[in-house]
Each structure stands twice: as structure tokens, then as C-alpha cells.
């Protein structure tokens, strides 16, 4: 029989690992997914009116990011498999080490994504940057309306973030 303290620790460790994976998943999926990169380039070309030189440069940045993150994406899948296996025979030390490694991968991936995005912004003129920022803001709004992101209502998945009245207005 598990003690309440052990059960809380186990649940906390798994929640941390799953949360990190959920946060990192979308960040890792696009740069690592060649078809996703092509879709993203197509959307950027259409919506931002990229010229041929910009398209070539953006494609190169995406390819470089995908290649740079390949080993991390592969390792992340291995970690997720190992964490799922923890449900059958939980080892707090192993779970913590896997969660810590997942956090390191997430940090590297986030940095790589941020650096790639900054390099892309340098390729755009001011009008294109404004359009891109508007597209990103609209995409963020779409995610919040469909249950992704912060702002959960108390009793419905977590505390509402300070200053976020959108969740209480629904």
C-alpha cells in the first residue's frame, strides 16, 4: 500500500514530466516536422508576401533548426516512453532524472526556436514583421478559446491567472 506522501510525490513527478512534454511537444513538432515546415513556409509566403530570396532564407533556417533538434526530438520520445513505463513500476529517482532531462531538452529546444524566430524576423521588412505579429497574436487567441494555454477557471483544471478575465467571462 502506498503512503499518501509517496502518492503525492509520484503524482507530482509524473505531472511535471507530462507538463514539460506538453509544453515542449508543439515547440518541437513544427521545426522537426518537414511537412510542417513546408506548410509554415507556404503560409508565411502567402500571408507575408515573401520574395524568392526570403523564401530560400526562411527554408534554410527551418532546415537548420530541424537538423539541430533531431537528436533532442528522438531522445524526448525515448523519455516519454520511459515515463509511461513508470506507471507500472515507479522509481522516484528514475522519474526525477527523466523529468530533469526533459526539462533540459525543453530549454534547448525553446532557445533554438527563439533564435530561429529572431533570425526569421531579421529577414522581414517592418510591414512583414507587423503582419507576422498579428498572425501570431491571432493564433494565440485561437488556442486560448479552444482550451489551450493559461487562464483555467478554479475548479476546472487549475487556478485562474491573475488579470485574466477571459475565463470568467465565458
N, C-alpha and C positions, 0 to 999 in steps of 0.2 A: 504494500500500500504506500502511496506517495504522501509525503508530508505536504501541507499547504504551502510552506515556504519553497519546497522543491518545485511544486506545480506552478507557482507564480514565476519562479526563475525560468523554468522551461518555457512557459508561455511567452515570457518577455524576450528570451533569446530568439525564439522562433519568429516572434512578431518583428523584432529588429531586423532579422535576416530577410524576411519576406518583404518588409517595408523598403529596405535597401534595394532589393531586387526589383520591386515595383517602380521605384524612382529611377533606377538605372535602366530598366528594360526599354522604355521609349527612347531614352538618350542613346542607347547602344544600337537599337534596331535600325534607325534610319541610316547613320553613317556606315553600318556594316552590311546593309541590305542593298545589293547592287540595283535591283529593280526599284527599291525605294529611293535611291539616289537619283536614278533616271527620272522618276516621277517628280521628285523635288526640283530637279533641274528644269524639267518641262514646265512646271508651274511657275518657277522663277522667270523663265524665259518669256512666258505668255504675260504674266502679270506685271513684270518689271521692264519689259521690252529690252532684254539683254541683247547686246550686239554679239557677233560671232566671236570676237576676242574675249568678251566677258564669259560667254558660254564655255569656251575652252578652258579659261582660267578657273571657273567655278567647278567644272567637271574634274579638273586636275586636283583641286583642293579636296573634293569629295573622295576621289580615289585614294589620295594620300591618307586621309582620315580613316577610310575603311581599312586600308592595309595596316596602318599603325595600330588599330584597335582589334585586329583579327585574333591575336593571341588572348587578349583580355576577354573578348566575347566567348571564345572557346572555353576558357577557364571558368567564366561565370556560369556557363551551362553545367560544367562539372560540379561546381559548388552547389548549384541549385539541386542537382540530383543527390548529392551527398546530404544536403539539408533535409530533403524529403525523406531520405532513409533514416534520419534521426527520429522520425515518428515511431519507428519500430524498436529502436534501442537507443535511447537518448544518452549522450555523453556530453555533459556541460562543457568540458574543456574543448572537445572537438567542435561543438556547435559555436562556441565563442570564437575559436580560431578561424572557422569558416566565415562567420559573420564579420570578423575584423578584416579578413582578406577581401571579402565582398565590398566592404567599405573602402578599402584601398583601391580596388578596381573602379568603383564608382567615382572616386575622387579623380583618378587619372582620366577616366572617360569624360567626366564633366569638364575638366581642364582642356582636354583635347577638343571637345565640342565647342567650348567657349573660344579657344584660339582659332579654330576653323571659321567660326561665325565672324569673329573680328577680321580675319583675313578676307572673308567674302565682303564684308562691309567696306573695306578699303577699295574693292574693285568697283563699287557702285558710286554713281553720282548722287548729289543731295536729293533729287527728286525720287530716285530709285530707293534710297535709304528710307525716305518718308513712307513710300508705298509699302516697303517690306515691314517696317514697324507697325503700320496699320494692319497688314495681313496677320502679323504675329499677335497683335492685340485681339483681333477678331477670333483667331484660333484659340487663344486663351479663354475668351468669353464662352466659346462653344464648349470647351472642356468643362468649365465650371457648371454650365447649365445641364450637363449630362453626367454629373456626379463625380467628375474627376477633379482632384485638387482640394484645396483647403476650403474652410467655411462650413464644415459639417455642423449640424444643429445638435445641441445637447440631447442625449437620449437616442440619437440616430447615427451613432458612429463616432462621436467624439465631441469635444467642446468647440463651440463656435469661436473663430478667431476674433480678437479684438478689432473693432472697427468694421467688421464685415456684416453688413445688414442684409446682404442679398439673400442669405439662407433663411433669415427670419421673415423676409417679405414674401416668400413663396407660399 
